[in-house]
Amino acid sequence: MAETLNADDWIKQGLKALARDGFTALKADPLAKATGVSRGSFYWHFADLGAFHAALLKRWREIAAEQIIADVEADSDDPLKALLRRTFGARLDLERAVRNWAAFDAAAQTAVRAIDRRRLDYIEELLRKRGFEAATARARAQILYWTFLGFALSGPPSPAARLEGLLDEILRMVSA
């Protein structure tokens, strides 16, 4: 890679490293070596490692919540079903890596709490649009989100055909 990496390039590299190797890989030297540039390029864009970490967490929140919500809303007449298919069908290496990081880092923990709240609010909103009372929507949103977290943290995904059946059953359960 050229020495002309911009901040976005560094963030993309950081997210890849985080998903692949965990939060301990989020240091200027290994990232610079992996991209074939000097550490100076890193520090040109980020005042320090903390600023880089903050930028990574901000981007994760954008792609792991806001982008998914925007895509689901734009592409579906049944957003809850689309959300289930999208989130349970996704690669979740980055999700696991950020949650692992949050066990050791206060800023990552704050980001995880914020995204959890955003996702829960959105699921609750979708359930309310389906006609559920506020308390029921809130309870079912929490159960559905716990289901997603268990799935996300449980390792290798189920085969596609089995996953499809499980998602249909989850949708029936939360919609009953």
Secondary structure, DSSP 8 states (H G I E B T S, - for coil): --S---HHHHHHHHHHHHHHH-GGG-SHHHHHHHHT--HHHHHHH-SSHHHHHHHHHHHHHIIIIIHHHHHHHHH-SSHHHHHHHHHHTS--HHHHHHHHHHTT-HHHHHHHHHHHHHHHHHHHHHHHHTT--HHHHHHHHHHHHHHHHHHHTS-S---HHHHHHHHHHHHHHHH-
